[in-house]
Amino acid sequence: MTDLPDSYETLAAEGESEERIQRSKFIGLAAPAAEADAAQAVVNAMRKRFHDARHVCYAWRVGGVVEPADLRQDDGEPSGTAGEPIFNAIRGAGVLDVVVAVARYFGGVKLGTGGLTRAYGGVAAAALAEAPRRTVLLGRRFHLDLSYAQQKTLEHLLAAHQGLAEETTYDDMVHTRLWLPHSTWRRFADTLHDTSHGQLVIKPLDDGA
């Protein structure tokens, strides 16, 4: 997985929007969701909350960058006029692990396919804009045993490669769990090996994500 990024953007909390268009009321909700079950739970809650709405359309992008999964749902609107523009709003916002649902109360005036597409996409984009964001860091974890005298070298190399010492224990040696970004861990491992003349070798703890 050498082409994985070092991070991606997602939502830190929910965002909502509301707009009236040609007497129809649209209510949008953007929420973080790491997997399909969590996204579906958000949609189900939206349907319960707005149980009398004519439509509750939605889309999601979940699974992070390792196992991404997309879904669009028009919920009775003409095909491609609701789920797709909602999904395009998510993609345009540049976020992953996100679900956006839009409830519509029909006001008696038909909007046409173009009007529906603009309405659903705009309300979805507005909900996404209202939601705070957070950054998910991606990398790999390793175990390393070293002497007390080698700690300064490790600290210097971690700083140079944007790495972290997540947990450290001490006895006659220093035992530490390291995290490093995907883009730097190989270079870190090589530099650590060369600097220590082959004494220090990191042991992978997982495949990273």
C-alpha positions as CSV (number, residue, x, y, z in Angstrom):
1,M,0.0,0.0,0.0
2,T,2.8,2.4,-0.9
3,D,0.4,4.9,-2.6
4,L,-1.8,5.5,0.5
5,P,-1.9,9.2,1.6
6,D,-0.7,10.3,5.1
7,S,-4.1,11.7,6.0
8,Y,-7.6,12.5,4.9
9,E,-10.4,14.9,6.0
10,T,-13.6,13.8,7.6
11,L,-16.3,15.5,9.8
12,A,-15.8,16.0,13.5
13,A,-19.5,16.5,14.2
14,E,-22.8,17.0,12.3
15,G,-23.8,20.0,10.2
16,E,-27.4,21.0,9.2
17,S,-28.9,23.2,6.5
18,E,-32.4,24.2,5.5
19,E,-33.8,25.9,2.3
20,R,-37.1,26.6,0.8
21,I,-37.2,26.3,-3.0
22,Q,-40.5,26.8,-4.9
23,R,-42.5,26.1,-1.8
24,S,-40.7,22.8,-1.1
25,K,-38.7,22.6,2.1
26,F,-35.3,20.8,2.0
27,I,-33.5,19.9,5.2
28,G,-29.9,18.6,5.0
29,L,-27.8,16.7,7.5
30,A,-24.1,15.9,7.1
31,A,-22.6,13.5,9.7
32,P,-19.5,11.4,10.2
33,A,-19.8,7.7,9.6
34,A,-16.8,5.3,9.3
35,E,-18.8,2.4,7.9
36,A,-22.0,1.6,6.1
37,D,-23.9,0.5,9.2
38,A,-23.2,3.7,10.9
39,A,-24.2,5.7,7.8
40,Q,-27.5,3.7,7.6
41,A,-28.2,4.5,11.2
42,V,-27.9,8.2,10.5
43,V,-30.3,7.8,7.6
44,N,-32.8,5.9,9.7
45,A,-32.7,8.5,12.4
46,M,-33.3,11.2,9.8
47,R,-36.3,9.3,8.5
48,K,-37.7,9.0,12.0
49,R,-37.1,12.6,12.8
50,F,-38.8,13.8,9.5
51,H,-41.2,10.9,9.3
52,D,-43.8,13.1,7.4
53,A,-41.3,14.2,4.7
54,R,-42.1,13.1,1.1
55,H,-38.5,12.0,0.5
56,V,-35.4,11.4,2.5
57,C,-32.6,11.0,-0.1
58,Y,-29.0,10.4,0.8
59,A,-25.5,9.4,-0.2
60,W,-22.3,8.3,1.6
61,R,-18.6,7.7,1.2
62,V,-17.3,5.4,4.0
63,G,-14.5,3.0,4.7
64,G,-11.7,5.5,4.6
65,V,-9.0,5.3,1.9
66,V,-8.4,1.5,2.4
67,E,-11.8,0.1,1.8
68,P,-13.9,3.0,0.4
69,A,-17.6,2.4,-0.3
70,D,-20.1,4.7,-2.0
71,L,-23.9,4.8,-2.1
72,R,-26.5,7.0,-3.6
73,Q,-30.3,6.8,-2.9
74,D,-33.0,8.8,-4.7
75,D,-35.9,7.6,-2.5
76,G,-38.5,8.0,-5.1
77,E,-37.2,11.1,-6.8
78,P,-36.4,10.8,-10.5
79,S,-33.2,8.7,-11.0
80,G,-30.0,10.7,-10.6
81,T,-31.7,13.9,-9.3
82,A,-31.1,13.4,-5.5
83,G,-28.5,10.8,-4.5
84,E,-26.0,11.7,-7.2
85,P,-25.9,15.4,-6.5
86,I,-25.7,14.7,-2.8
87,F,-22.8,12.4,-3.5
88,N,-21.2,15.0,-5.7
89,A,-21.4,17.5,-2.9
90,I,-19.5,15.1,-0.6
91,R,-16.9,14.5,-3.3
92,G,-16.6,18.2,-3.9
93,A,-16.0,18.8,-0.2
94,G,-13.1,16.4,-0.2
95,V,-14.2,14.4,2.8
96,L,-14.4,10.7,3.5
97,D,-16.3,8.6,6.1
98,V,-19.4,10.9,5.7
99,V,-23.1,10.5,5.1
100,V,-25.4,13.3,3.9
101,A,-29.2,12.9,4.0
102,V,-31.7,15.5,2.7
103,A,-35.4,15.4,3.6
104,R,-37.9,17.1,1.3
105,Y,-41.3,18.4,2.1
106,F,-43.1,18.8,-1.3
107,G,-44.7,22.2,-1.7
108,G,-46.9,21.4,-4.7
109,V,-44.6,22.8,-7.4
110,K,-42.5,20.5,-9.5
111,L,-38.9,21.5,-9.8
112,G,-37.9,19.5,-12.8
113,T,-34.8,17.3,-13.0
114,G,-32.5,20.3,-13.2
115,G,-34.1,22.0,-10.3
116,L,-34.1,18.9,-8.1
117,T,-30.4,18.3,-8.9
118,R,-29.5,21.9,-7.9
119,A,-31.7,21.8,-4.8
120,Y,-30.4,18.5,-3.4
121,G,-26.8,19.3,-4.3
122,G,-27.0,22.8,-2.8
123,V,-28.6,21.7,0.5
124,A,-26.1,18.9,0.8
125,A,-23.2,21.3,0.2
126,A,-24.6,23.7,2.8
127,A,-24.9,21.0,5.4
128,L,-21.3,19.9,4.8
129,A,-20.1,23.5,5.1
130,E,-21.7,23.8,8.5
131,A,-20.0,20.7,9.9
132,P,-16.6,21.0,11.6
133,R,-13.8,18.9,10.3
134,R,-11.0,16.8,11.6
135,T,-7.9,15.2,10.0
136,V,-7.4,11.4,10.2
137,L,-3.7,10.5,10.1
138,L,-2.6,7.5,8.2
139,G,0.5,5.4,8.8
140,R,1.9,2.3,10.4
141,R,2.9,1.2,13.9
142,F,6.1,-0.5,14.9
143,H,7.9,-1.8,17.9
144,L,11.4,-0.9,18.7
145,D,13.8,-2.0,21.5
146,L,16.8,0.3,22.1
147,S,19.3,1.3,24.8
148,Y,18.9,4.4,26.9
149,A,21.9,6.0,25.1
150,Q,20.1,5.6,21.7
151,Q,17.0,7.6,22.8
152,K,18.2,10.9,21.6
153,T,18.9,9.5,18.1
154,L,15.4,8.1,18.0
155,E,13.8,11.4,19.1
156,H,15.8,13.3,16.4
157,L,14.8,10.8,13.6
158,L,11.2,10.7,14.6
159,A,11.0,14.5,14.5
160,A,12.6,14.5,11.1
161,H,10.1,11.9,9.7
162,Q,6.9,13.3,11.3
163,G,6.7,10.2,13.6
164,L,5.5,9.7,17.1
165,A,6.5,7.6,20.1
166,E,3.0,6.5,21.2
167,E,3.9,4.3,24.3
168,T,7.2,3.7,26.0
169,T,8.2,1.3,28.8
170,Y,11.5,0.9,30.6
171,D,13.5,-1.9,32.2
172,D,17.1,-2.7,31.3
173,M,16.2,-1.5,27.8
174,V,13.7,1.0,26.3
175,H,10.7,-0.5,24.6
176,T,8.6,1.8,22.5
177,R,5.7,1.7,20.1
178,L,6.1,4.1,17.1
179,W,3.8,5.5,14.6
180,L,5.0,6.9,11.3
181,P,3.2,8.2,8.2
182,H,3.0,6.0,5.1
183,S,5.3,8.4,3.1
184,T,8.2,8.4,5.6
185,W,8.3,5.1,7.5
186,R,10.6,3.3,5.0
187,R,13.0,6.2,4.9
188,F,12.9,6.3,8.7
189,A,13.7,2.6,8.9
190,D,16.6,2.8,6.6
191,T,18.1,5.9,8.3
192,L,17.6,4.3,11.7
193,H,19.4,1.2,10.6
194,D,22.2,3.1,9.0
195,T,22.7,5.5,11.9
196,S,22.8,2.7,14.4
197,H,25.1,0.6,12.3
198,G,22.5,-2.1,12.0
199,Q,21.7,-2.3,15.7
200,L,18.2,-0.8,15.5
201,V,15.5,-2.4,13.5
202,I,11.8,-1.6,13.7
203,K,9.2,-4.4,13.8
204,P,5.8,-3.8,12.2
205,L,2.8,-4.2,14.4
206,D,0.1,-3.8,11.8
207,D,-0.4,-3.1,8.1
208,G,-1.4,0.5,8.7
209,A,-4.5,2.5,7.6
